[in-house]
Amino acid sequence: MNQLISGIFIYIVIVLSATFHEYAHGFMAFQLGDDTAKRAGRLTLNPLAHLDMFGTVIVPVLFILTAGSFVGWAKPVPYNPLNLSDKKFGSLKVAIAGPLANIAIALIFGLLIRFAGGFFVGSIALELVSFIVFVNIFLTLFNLIPIPPLDGSKILFDLIPASTRVLEGVGFIGIFIALAFSFYVLSPIAYSVFKLITGVVLF
């Protein structure tokens, strides 16, 4: 596939996948009794509502154009933990909902490749579906990195409250640490997960 076309497609997949990710956070919070996301107009699958200039535009475009790889995120969906019906695990459920949405997308399309990929061998369709699977695996792993402001840190805070003091001191530089980690470490892991789900070697 033409490199420009594949880059554009990957970018579209990143935006839509990040949208589903943030919607899942808001939906889970809403199911637990908090309507903050809905009142803020964020309980929607409209990508424009979740657009983050840095994470949804600048970072993914730069990575695709310069590094031949990708990463990205959308604007975090707001929620009020005080409104959640589950006071003990509510925040944990909200935090993990986003990564679960991405891995669900990866599983759906990945199993399509595993069980019906033979019908698309050598076709562009197989390559496009593979991009969807890989992007969502990567976004799942990226968001599970336990560094603020990523979901992994919120999950860790709930499981090990003592970690809050240590990790919150990282500040905004944490996202750059996460980007470096994803660039050098996550890709091989994502390739392995892709093969595990689909049964084929990526590209």
Steps between C-alpha positions, in 0.01 A plus 500: 500500500615853426677644806296821496171312480599262778609797715167676448309179579701439817433857611126455445511175698685675785240778517203261493661258745585781742139619467366157597752495785377827650135417437549178697631699798196728490256215443634305798481807723142561381405140575638550850286809559718791388368715215795745489612380155146520364449855629834597346393365161762226516274193515512477122684318222555826313883525467489881507371493857809309614764678291822591680730718289817350645401135539257458210664723240863604559650187660342234274566697179864563598555135592344376175694744281840484671527169683276279290322400821211643694353586835222731609224575745187711529391763750422325831130465578409675828327314779432556869602201715276629779196429283589137430275241660796269552717698740760227536568392142311762297806703398683179411212391277492840326877496447515149356195548273706688237773236451233228506320674214818500292584136571139406417539665157832318451343166593199544270706584193787272602274197522359598161853467361557170682180334380430677170839637400536236230234677298708820497851362445701739284227766509510855627206417727715263706765769542243759604340271757848414629566870555179528706603206718857616553409862572250396766743255660762773512260758644392250766858438607591870483210604720585232755844653562483599870609860449265803539283600326454157336238251618764266637589754769136533609465124519819483705380780730185302578681171552796648690400840648852556635628531143305824452755715681789360295344508153321835528841661542588402143279777362458575129841351421337163563340504155842537336632209706199298385562597136865393519401175669235429237740571216774266621315233699132467408526419129656150545240419766218623275631286212497194726145569619393552139637159403335341804156638404514463123732202457696680231817709480430870459582643156 
